[in-house]
Amino acid sequence: MTRKMHYQHMLLHEGDQQYYPVVDRRRFLATGLLGGCAFIGLASGTATAWVAHAADHYPDGGPQAMSMGGSLQFLRRFSGHQAPVRSLAWSPDGQMLASGSDDVSLILWQADGTILSHIAHPAAVTGLCWSPDGTIVATGAGTTLSFLQATTGQMLAQHQDHQGAITALTWLAKMPRLISVGLDTRAVVWETSHYRPLRVFRKHTTPIEAVASSHEVIASASRGGVIRIWQEHAQELHGLYQDTQKAFHCLAFSPQGELAAGGDDGMIRLWPTASVCQQSALIEGEQRCVDEPQRWQASATPLRSLAWSPDGRYLATGNDDGILSIWQMRSFSRRLVAQEKHAYPLNASAWSPNKHLLAVASGQLIYLWQWSS
């Protein structure tokens, strides 16, 4: 017995007209290379056929994958949280996965789903990251920033330097610095050898919802579509980006330094060299970088998560409808190569350093997928 499926089929390409599949939240879309309706690869000149249908159950208890050029195989789901998962991060060696949840806990998992540690926090764990050497996990829960020893769960230090809830964290790869951002509009730079705050970046005037880093370059996004590019000494590299008034919820740097941003309008914006501004202008009394980003409409609903593959060839996006999309990234084009539907919004996603494992959070569950191109 199959459920009736509602879908829209549209042409995908770069330019002013950019479209995307629309899927009802209560149903899921499965695709193949035959039948139904046709989609055109983004600026690639290749046609991909889509077929829409529904199934009554998921294989092995997981969601149904749809392949259009890559292979996305469901492996397992992790069950341990009692409320929606808000943050995910793999250890640098890919052996452990950390997850933070509205159930005010952090769980450290092995890749096979075994729980190593289950650590209570003072509030929902909305941000987390690993130290570059994989020995420490940092978490943001309410206004509390915690540093924990990864193998034992031992608390190394705790601080309450924010006046509003922490929303995201990033650890700089080649120096002992961590950045925490929050609803208090502040970005705090931490010295991680002694777990102490060094300085505060105060350029944002609205709550900060996302932060990402690439080597020494930091990007932070606040409500109103503002993205600022700066370094750990709290000085901006160039004027702010503001390509939309809509809020950004996720930022991610590729290994090559490309900056991707996604948010309320469902559009991905990509700046190939965010550390350098080619064109600037004084607008409303503030210096802005007016470099044109690459844009494409990736979702009909707000985007909640972004994750680059370790080689930078693919970008995973997750939206409010629970749809995980895998995009093949090229110099001036991109192509949708796989897609699958989960039951709840995808609040977090994390690509393992081994390139083949992708974890996504939907509701209180974490789904592990194996990717091959």
VMD Tcl script that draws the C-alpha trace (Angstrom):
set ca {
  {0.00 0.00 0.00}
  {1.47 3.35 -0.99}
  {0.64 6.78 0.25}
  {-0.42 9.50 -2.15}
  {2.56 11.75 -2.87}
  {2.35 15.47 -3.55}
  {5.29 16.97 -5.38}
  {6.30 19.73 -7.75}
  {8.84 19.25 -10.53}
  {10.81 22.23 -11.72}
  {13.83 23.12 -13.78}
  {17.08 23.61 -11.88}
  {19.68 26.01 -13.26}
  {21.75 29.03 -12.40}
  {20.47 32.52 -13.07}
  {17.37 34.39 -12.03}
  {15.03 31.38 -12.17}
  {16.10 28.86 -9.57}
  {13.77 26.12 -8.44}
  {13.70 23.19 -6.10}
  {11.57 20.17 -5.24}
  {8.77 20.82 -2.76}
  {7.97 17.95 -0.42}
  {5.23 17.80 2.18}
  {6.63 17.46 5.70}
  {4.60 14.31 6.36}
  {5.74 12.49 3.25}
  {9.02 11.70 1.56}
  {10.26 11.73 -2.00}
  {12.17 8.89 -3.63}
  {13.90 9.35 -6.95}
  {15.49 7.31 -9.67}
  {16.85 7.70 -13.17}
  {13.66 6.61 -14.94}
  {10.06 7.78 -15.16}
  {8.10 10.74 -13.89}
  {9.50 14.17 -14.54}
  {12.82 15.57 -15.70}
  {15.27 17.86 -13.91}
  {18.25 19.50 -15.55}
  {21.62 19.49 -13.77}
  {22.69 22.94 -12.58}
  {24.66 24.58 -15.38}
  {26.06 21.17 -16.27}
  {24.12 20.39 -19.45}
  {23.12 16.99 -18.08}
  {19.57 15.83 -17.55}
  {18.51 13.85 -14.51}
  {15.15 12.09 -14.44}
  {13.18 12.10 -11.20}
  {10.39 9.81 -10.16}
  {8.19 10.58 -7.14}
  {6.66 7.92 -4.95}
  {6.25 7.01 -1.30}
  {6.94 3.95 0.84}
  {5.21 2.66 3.93}
  {8.37 1.94 5.91}
  {12.06 2.73 5.99}
  {14.66 0.05 5.31}
  {16.29 -1.09 8.55}
  {14.34 1.54 10.44}
  {15.97 4.48 8.65}
  {14.85 7.01 6.05}
  {14.75 6.37 2.31}
  {17.61 7.63 0.16}
  {17.34 8.95 -3.39}
  {20.36 8.77 -5.68}
  {20.93 10.97 -8.73}
  {24.62 10.44 -9.35}
  {25.99 9.39 -5.97}
  {25.28 6.56 -3.56}
  {23.79 7.40 -0.16}
  {23.32 4.25 1.92}
  {21.63 4.24 5.31}
  {23.81 2.54 7.94}
  {22.25 3.03 11.37}
  {20.55 5.43 13.71}
  {21.78 6.52 17.12}
  {19.18 6.65 19.88}
  {20.08 8.14 23.25}
  {18.71 11.67 23.42}
  {15.24 12.47 24.78}
  {14.73 15.76 22.91}
  {15.82 17.28 19.56}
  {19.53 17.18 18.78}
  {20.92 20.65 18.04}
  {24.63 20.12 17.38}
  {26.93 17.45 15.93}
  {30.70 17.18 15.43}
  {33.09 14.35 14.57}
  {36.42 14.01 16.30}
  {39.38 14.89 14.03}
  {40.26 11.20 13.61}
  {36.65 10.25 12.80}
  {36.46 7.69 15.62}
  {33.93 9.55 17.80}
  {30.83 11.65 17.25}
  {29.65 14.28 19.73}
  {25.99 15.35 19.90}
  {24.28 18.08 21.92}
  {20.55 18.17 22.60}
  {17.64 20.10 24.06}
  {17.58 17.36 26.72}
  {20.50 19.30 28.31}
  {23.05 16.61 27.62}
  {26.12 15.84 25.54}
  {26.65 12.30 24.24}
  {29.95 10.98 22.92}
  {29.47 8.03 20.56}
  {31.62 5.53 18.77}
  {30.95 5.33 15.03}
  {29.06 2.06 15.57}
  {26.52 3.80 17.84}
  {28.00 2.74 21.19}
  {27.62 5.46 23.84}
  {30.94 6.32 25.49}
  {29.80 9.21 27.71}
  {26.48 10.87 28.56}
  {27.17 14.20 30.25}
  {24.55 16.48 31.82}
  {24.67 20.22 31.11}
  {22.93 23.27 32.63}
  {20.87 23.96 29.48}
  {20.29 22.77 25.91}
  {23.63 22.05 24.20}
  {23.36 24.27 21.12}
  {27.02 24.43 20.14}
  {30.00 22.09 20.29}
  {33.38 21.52 18.69}
  {36.54 19.44 19.10}
  {40.07 20.61 19.72}
  {42.31 20.04 16.68}
  {44.12 17.19 18.46}
  {40.84 15.51 19.46}
  {41.51 15.50 23.20}
  {38.96 18.15 24.27}
  {35.31 18.81 23.49}
  {33.94 22.32 24.02}
  {30.20 22.86 24.51}
  {27.87 25.82 24.68}
  {24.79 25.35 26.89}
  {22.80 28.44 27.74}
  {25.38 31.05 28.77}
  {27.88 28.38 29.93}
  {30.96 27.40 27.93}
  {32.47 24.09 29.06}
  {35.73 22.32 28.20}
  {35.66 18.53 28.72}
  {38.28 15.82 28.44}
  {37.05 13.70 25.52}
  {38.02 10.22 26.70}
  {36.80 10.55 30.31}
  {34.19 13.32 30.19}
  {36.05 15.14 32.98}
  {35.18 18.84 33.28}
  {38.34 20.88 32.67}
  {36.86 24.38 32.90}
  {33.55 26.25 32.81}
  {32.84 29.91 32.12}
  {29.79 32.15 31.91}
  {31.13 35.05 29.89}
  {28.06 35.48 27.66}
  {24.93 37.38 28.70}
  {22.78 35.50 26.18}
  {22.63 31.86 25.11}
  {25.63 30.53 23.18}
  {24.56 29.50 19.68}
  {27.72 28.14 18.04}
  {31.43 27.41 18.52}
  {34.47 27.01 16.29}
  {38.04 26.01 17.20}
  {40.80 27.52 15.08}
  {42.79 24.75 13.47}
  {46.35 25.98 13.92}
  {46.34 27.98 17.14}
  {45.00 27.58 20.71}
  {41.92 29.73 20.07}
  {38.21 29.00 20.30}
  {35.39 31.34 19.26}
  {31.99 31.33 20.98}
  {29.06 33.37 19.65}
  {25.68 34.06 21.18}
  {22.36 35.82 21.30}
  {24.05 38.66 23.23}
  {25.59 39.82 19.88}
  {29.10 39.05 21.16}
  {31.81 36.79 19.77}
  {34.31 35.83 22.46}
  {37.85 34.73 21.62}
  {39.19 32.14 24.08}
  {42.76 31.11 24.81}
  {42.45 27.34 25.15}
  {45.73 26.50 26.87}
  {44.39 28.04 30.08}
  {40.67 28.24 29.15}
  {40.36 31.99 29.55}
  {38.67 34.74 27.49}
  {41.10 36.96 25.60}
  {38.96 39.52 23.81}
  {35.49 40.22 22.44}
  {34.49 40.96 18.85}
  {31.69 43.54 19.15}
  {30.84 44.49 15.57}
  {27.51 42.63 15.44}
  {24.41 44.52 16.57}
  {21.90 41.63 16.44}
  {22.05 38.07 17.85}
  {24.72 35.89 16.25}
  {23.41 32.54 15.01}
  {26.41 30.92 13.29}
  {30.19 30.92 13.19}
  {32.80 29.08 11.12}
  {36.55 29.27 10.65}
  {39.16 28.41 8.04}
  {42.74 28.55 9.28}
  {42.91 32.09 10.78}
  {39.80 33.47 9.06}
  {36.54 33.65 11.05}
  {33.04 34.22 9.66}
  {30.10 35.05 11.93}
  {26.47 35.60 10.88}
  {23.87 37.62 12.74}
  {20.17 38.23 12.19}
  {19.35 40.52 9.30}
  {21.62 38.68 6.87}
  {24.89 40.20 8.11}
  {28.12 38.18 7.77}
  {31.37 39.60 9.14}
  {34.84 38.32 8.26}
  {37.54 38.80 10.89}
  {40.53 37.29 12.68}
  {41.24 36.23 16.23}
  {42.62 39.64 17.20}
  {39.01 40.88 16.68}
  {39.79 43.02 13.63}
  {37.73 42.74 10.45}
  {39.47 41.77 7.22}
  {37.01 43.78 5.13}
  {33.50 45.22 5.14}
  {30.47 43.11 6.01}
  {28.45 40.98 3.58}
  {24.71 41.61 3.39}
  {23.20 39.94 0.34}
  {19.81 39.44 2.02}
  {17.77 40.71 4.96}
  {16.84 37.13 5.90}
  {18.58 35.43 8.82}
  {21.43 32.96 8.26}
  {21.38 29.82 10.43}
  {24.47 28.01 9.16}
  {27.94 28.80 7.83}
  {30.61 26.41 6.57}
  {34.07 26.83 5.04}
  {35.26 24.31 2.47}
  {38.81 22.94 2.76}
  {39.70 25.34 -0.06}
  {38.38 28.37 1.87}
  {35.03 28.86 0.12}
  {32.34 30.19 2.46}
  {28.80 28.79 2.17}
  {25.87 30.35 4.03}
  {22.26 29.18 4.36}
  {19.20 30.43 6.21}
  {15.57 31.45 6.15}
  {15.19 31.99 2.39}
  {16.44 28.48 1.53}
  {19.15 29.88 -0.73}
  {22.82 28.94 -0.59}
  {25.25 31.81 -1.00}
  {28.86 30.98 -1.79}
  {31.83 33.35 -1.61}
  {34.85 31.65 -3.26}
  {37.44 33.80 -1.43}
  {35.81 35.23 1.68}
  {39.11 36.43 3.15}
  {39.57 38.94 0.31}
  {37.14 41.63 -0.86}
  {37.38 42.75 -4.49}
  {34.76 45.52 -4.36}
  {33.76 47.58 -1.34}
  {31.32 50.45 -0.82}
  {30.19 52.74 1.97}
  {26.49 52.01 2.49}
  {24.40 53.60 5.24}
  {27.57 54.76 6.96}
  {29.22 51.33 7.09}
  {31.83 49.70 4.90}
  {30.49 46.71 3.00}
  {31.96 44.13 0.67}
  {29.72 44.03 -2.40}
  {31.39 41.06 -4.10}
  {28.62 39.07 -5.78}
  {28.25 35.57 -4.26}
  {27.22 32.53 -6.24}
  {23.59 31.74 -5.38}
  {21.20 28.88 -5.85}
  {17.84 28.00 -4.39}
  {18.52 24.81 -2.46}
  {15.31 24.51 -0.45}
  {11.69 25.62 -0.24}
  {12.02 25.97 3.53}
  {14.72 27.43 5.82}
  {18.13 25.75 5.76}
  {19.36 24.62 9.17}
  {22.64 22.84 8.48}
  {25.57 22.76 6.06}
  {28.51 20.35 5.88}
  {31.32 20.11 3.33}
  {32.90 16.79 2.45}
  {36.55 16.66 3.56}
  {37.75 16.98 -0.05}
  {35.45 19.94 -0.77}
  {33.76 18.21 -3.71}
  {30.32 17.91 -2.07}
  {28.12 20.08 0.12}
  {25.38 18.58 2.30}
  {22.39 20.77 3.19}
  {19.57 20.10 5.66}
  {16.28 21.96 5.89}
  {13.14 22.39 8.01}
  {11.33 19.72 5.99}
  {13.91 17.13 7.02}
  {15.40 16.90 3.53}
  {19.10 16.10 3.24}
  {20.54 17.12 -0.14}
  {24.01 16.36 -1.48}
  {25.38 18.82 -4.03}
  {28.34 18.16 -6.28}
  {30.39 21.35 -6.29}
  {32.34 22.58 -9.30}
  {34.07 25.87 -10.05}
  {31.03 27.69 -11.43}
  {28.22 25.17 -11.09}
  {26.73 22.59 -8.81}
  {24.53 19.54 -9.31}
  {22.11 17.80 -6.98}
  {23.32 14.20 -6.79}
  {21.43 12.68 -3.84}
  {18.52 13.49 -1.59}
  {16.56 11.88 1.22}
  {13.74 12.73 3.60}
  {13.70 12.51 7.39}
  {10.72 12.92 9.67}
  {11.84 16.12 11.40}
  {13.95 19.22 10.64}
  {17.67 18.59 10.14}
  {19.14 20.83 12.82}
  {22.71 19.59 12.43}
  {24.94 17.65 10.06}
  {28.58 16.55 10.21}
  {30.76 14.89 7.59}
  {33.34 12.50 8.97}
  {37.02 13.14 8.18}
  {37.11 9.74 6.44}
  {34.92 11.22 3.63}
  {32.40 8.37 3.59}
  {30.28 8.89 6.72}
  {27.70 11.65 7.08}
  {25.75 12.11 10.32}
  {22.54 14.17 10.46}
  {20.25 15.02 13.38}
  {16.49 14.74 12.90}
  {14.41 15.11 16.04}
  {16.03 13.20 18.90}
  {17.69 10.69 16.57}
  {20.98 10.77 14.67}
  {21.11 9.03 11.29}
  {24.39 7.76 9.88}
  {24.76 7.56 6.11}
  {27.53 6.14 3.96}
  {28.36 8.24 0.92}
  {30.16 7.12 -2.23}
  {30.46 9.03 -5.49}
}
mol new
graphics top color blue
foreach p $ca { graphics top sphere $p radius 0.5 }
foreach p [lrange $ca 0 end-1] q [lrange $ca 1 end] { graphics top cylinder $p $q radius 0.2 }
display resetview
